[in-house]
Amino acid sequence: MSDDRRERGLARLRELLGLEAEPDLDDPLIAMAVDHVFADVWSRPGLELRERSLITCAALVALGKEHELRLHLRGALHVGVSPEAIEEMMIHLAHYSGWPTGVTGLRVARDVIADFSK
């Protein structure tokens, strides 16, 4: 892993989440996420950050991953996805990933949106 790759990953993560504190890079899973997921995947050309954020949120809803969804919904709001677009995404997803996942996604989204707006 090069220092350039680590910095690219950290920069993308900061851009998405607006981090005030640095992630715990002593944790091997977090370091891997920064060095690979954010440096190599989230930094690829072809999709804008906002698009990657929406795709990630949609996948997390479909998979029922509430904990990770909360983090990525905050990221989506941070990069300019509107609360209305997030709610519409949940309605749309309910018809493809199943009604329970859409309902859960909408409930989680409304909680995150309320917290983000404070």
HUHUTA-V824926 format. One record per residue. N is the residue number from 0. NEAR is the number of other ideal C-beta (glycine too) atoms within 12 Angstrom. Layout:
[[N & NEAR] [N & NEAR]]
This chain:
[[0 & 17] [1 & 11] [2 & 11] [3 & 14] [4 & 22] [5 & 26] [6 & 20] [7 & 25] [8 & 32] [9 & 29] [10 & 20] [11 & 31] [12 & 35] [13 & 23] [14 & 23] [15 & 37] [16 & 31] [17 & 18] [18 & 21] [19 & 8] [20 & 11] [21 & 18] [22 & 26] [23 & 13] [24 & 21] [25 & 10] [26 & 12] [27 & 13] [28 & 14] [29 & 21] [30 & 23] [31 & 20] [32 & 27] [33 & 35] [34 & 29] [35 & 23] [36 & 27] [37 & 34] [38 & 26] [39 & 20] [40 & 25] [41 & 35] [42 & 28] [43 & 17] [44 & 10] [45 & 11] [46 & 15] [47 & 18] [48 & 31] [49 & 23] [50 & 20] [51 & 28] [52 & 33] [53 & 31] [54 & 24] [55 & 33] [56 & 43] [57 & 32] [58 & 22] [59 & 32] [60 & 41] [61 & 25] [62 & 20] [63 & 20] [64 & 22] [65 & 24] [66 & 13] [67 & 22] [68 & 34] [69 & 28] [70 & 28] [71 & 38] [72 & 42] [73 & 30] [74 & 35] [75 & 40] [76 & 32] [77 & 23] [78 & 30] [79 & 19] [80 & 33] [81 & 18] [82 & 24] [83 & 14] [84 & 24] [85 & 36] [86 & 28] [87 & 21] [88 & 36] [89 & 38] [90 & 21] [91 & 21] [92 & 33] [93 & 24] [94 & 16] [95 & 17] [96 & 26] [97 & 17] [98 & 16] [99 & 17] [100 & 31] [101 & 26] [102 & 22] [103 & 26] [104 & 42] [105 & 30] [106 & 22] [107 & 34] [108 & 40] [109 & 21] [110 & 21] [111 & 33] [112 & 26] [113 & 16] [114 & 16] [115 & 24] [116 & 12] [117 & 8]]
